[in-house]
Amino acid sequence: MNIHKIATHLNQHHDSAETGFSFDCTPIKGDIDVLQVEVIGREEIPIFLSISDNQILCIAYLWGEDEIKADLKANMMEAMLEMNIPMPLSSFAKIEDKYVVFGALSVNSNLDDIELEIVTLSDNSLEVIAEMDSYLS
């Protein structure tokens, strides 16, 4: 599996029968190839997909450290911990000064499973931002 095969699959699925969404994919070259996936209608929260020897990793960047109301940070962290288990197929993490939600799949996952993970992560991102809005400036 490689990002170009995933991009071709997603770009060819307009209003996919699997998820009901369309996608716009942009490969990003670097030390590790990354695929930026925009779920059409949700362009403000792209999903970044990369593939290693062990997993396919999908990440959505939520907000930066500087966007958190300082006096509410501990409450936000508690709320994130409580939300982590019931949030399907996703978990919270922090990359440098950015908070993210991510999901990981087996490198043996099929294209429909990858598509479902992307849409689920997008759904979860929107829900998290709505739930955490009171902690952000």
C-alpha positions, 0 to 999 in steps of 0.5 A, spaced: 500 500 500 502 506 498 499 513 498 498 514 491 494 508 490 490 511 496 489 518 493 487 515 486 482 511 490 479 517 494 479 522 488 475 517 484 470 516 489 465 522 488 459 521 494 462 514 495 457 508 496 462 506 502 461 513 506 457 518 502 463 523 501 468 525 496 475 527 497 481 531 494 487 528 495 494 532 495 501 528 496 506 532 500 513 530 498 518 530 504 522 525 508 516 521 509 511 521 504 504 524 506 497 525 503 493 531 505 486 528 504 480 533 504 473 531 506 469 535 501 465 540 505 470 539 511 476 543 508 478 546 514 480 540 517 484 536 513 487 529 514 494 527 514 496 520 512 502 517 512 505 510 511 510 506 515 513 499 515 508 498 521 502 502 520 498 507 516 497 513 520 491 518 520 492 525 523 488 531 524 490 537 527 485 541 532 488 547 535 495 550 538 497 551 545 497 558 544 489 557 543 487 554 550 485 559 555 491 558 560 486 557 566 482 552 563 488 547 560 487 542 566 480 542 565 481 541 558 486 535 559 481 532 563 475 532 558 480 530 553 482 524 557 474 522 559 472 523 551 478 518 549 475 512 550 468 513 547 471 516 541 471 511 535 477 509 532 481 515 534 485 518 540 488 524 542 496 526 542 500 532 542 505 534 536 510 539 538 505 545 540 499 542 536 493 538 539 491 532 534 486 527 534 489 520 530 487 513 528 492 508 526 490 502 521 494 496 519 498 496 513 494 490 510 488 495 511 483 495 504 482 501 501 475 501 504 477 501 511 482 507 510 476 511 507 472 509 513 478 511 518 478 518 514 471 520 515 471 517 522 477 521 524 474 527 520 467 526 524 471 526 531 475 532 529 468 536 528 465 533 535 472 534 539 472 542 536 465 543 538 466 539 545 472 543 547 470 550 544 469 553 551 476 551 553 479 555 547 480 562 545 
